[in-house]
């Protein structure tokens, strides 16, 4: 990897400039007078919490939205972008976090989609397409087989295809939206190398992220957004994670979770050779075994899509089990319904808070009783007790610091962090023996992350067995007492936290066996 | 300090409810207005005087006590049908089968009414109503169970079951339950015994009062009971319902049955309060009007009542309009259609009146075809 420390690119010509970009959505000023400058061959990191306005700004630069006010200059020309097509003509290519690829088509077919190479008679010249993809991959060091089918490729390579797609359309300004969210640490490092190769050949990159470490490693310059405003432009050499976090959040943030040594007791959860199918009836959990004891946090680390979602759904009764056994204390719950498992004092913070965790049109108060509404005092003889539900709402909103105008507010109108706090409040305000937390802090603001982490540790200290599933290595390493690395549907290795180094866990997550 | 907060909260809450109520009724209200305006344009084009036509329409619907009674009679089965569709909507189900459930309820109530003799009215009439409702519930069970156990979408199955119901009731009225009075060649059941007839209290049909009660009960079940919480949770987010330990399958079947019960009651009220027997062709379209009414009432049980009254009034007044203003009664159907159009395409109305913000009672017409 290149180790350029000085901001050399500042002298390079400006390829893209945004002046005073403002965008108003109903109720939200998403971008407020944002200025941005991108030089040729530069990697500009765009840092900010969810809701800081990063995505809006990028959508404006890539032609998806038109700004209410402000100007965009590309290569010295004042432009008005009406569509992504307008942007790509001027060399601005966007790589979305969620890939826009057709899974059953080959690499080359995906690359040329919408800009097909046609030979006489209207036929697609696939040989020519393959040749051009090879040429591009050689030129920029993006190794790929043009004839491979997308769905057979690992995520890292699929991302490469997205980048090639942009380059094929002669983009020399690339916008990468949270590109490392789906990658292993090793894959991320490969991506950073590719980014440097690209910039060495004159491509300019805007790199959107909320991961502080990455920014410091890869960026030439960092723009921090907060509340729709650009609150600062800094250089990696003069920044630390703490200083960036402070800029991002607007106050000092404690990045390290403060916790004592675990005092594990008896085993609460025991899983033996669990097997679970996904929607397409493919076996994605393949003989998973683990156990969690009271008073400890077992973190399941792994890249997304290795069967974690299906595993947690099976554990909580939402998905049928096709093989193996699950025991909660002495009770076998392999084939139990969700209500039964929940009534064994199993709290569940689901991965997808909008799909499983909340009923968006319901009020905060109604959401806070989602799995206890049938208990006294919330229900009495099959009739709801509105007063008890409201009182419970008021208490929990206060106790868990949920920022909401009132308990009657719809959950759907809260911010991501506050939505998650509603779920955490609901799950932790009842007796808990086992806490299952799947991606509990994904996509939420640093302040809420801090709060939720402390809550999880407090549960552990109170003797709860905690099963944390996370794709964020930082989260795993700061919370876990033991780390179980999940790859391809099973636990490849369980390490005590003392032996779980970033490198070792990263390698295990990528599937490399160790002896 | 405590009282201060409380009173403040009360004020806030009242303001919130008022705002919510306005959000709820503003779109239907404007839609009705637009429907009347466009209807007036049509009347002008067809050479009639809009004002005198509307005057006659109003006269025919509310002008005399008898007219009011006719309006209420027309509105009664519409309220039941609207409640049936609205209730299923709350569980995320699109019950197009209210028509079929209503027919089954109507024919079974007729059977109870004409086959059992010697019961006092206080028992006979409610019994026929109840059994009619239960028959509708049973008929609603079928699509509910099909959805749960086979994944068949209720829109398809209820449409099919409407045809099945039409044929079953035709067969019963022309076969085993046919009116064998000498000289009768029409397919219809015998007249029900007077003890099974729902009387009128002055100009107010008993059925109408029952319909109002049904609306209150439906609202109470939905918003005040534990079951209602489960139903609405399933309707708004079935994944979250599953996560919360609610047995979605049970709720889907139960909701379809309650919906069918309401529709069946509607049919029974028609038989016992108005027709006095079951005769094929007399109940046509009411179940489908229920969809219109449920949408117009924003799937709220209390919204269903004014919506049904509006439709009932237009039906009741249309013949008067035809006689005095010479306007084809179909114009009321056009007005109804235009109103529904603006309710369904509420974004148009919202743009017109610049209403923003979230819509809590957003009506989702269908939740996809994957049968979960």
Interface residues (C-beta under 8 A of the other chain):
Chain A: X26 X316 X318 X337 X338 X339 X340 X342 X343 X348 X350 X352 X355 X356 X357 X358 X359 X360 X361 X362 X366 X370 X371 X373 X374 X379 X382 X383 X384 X386 X406 X408 X410 X412 X413
Chain B: X12 X13 X16 X224 X225 X226 X227 X228 X229 X232 X233 X236 X237 X239 X240 X241 X242 X243 X244 X245 X246 X247 X356 X357 X358 X360 X362
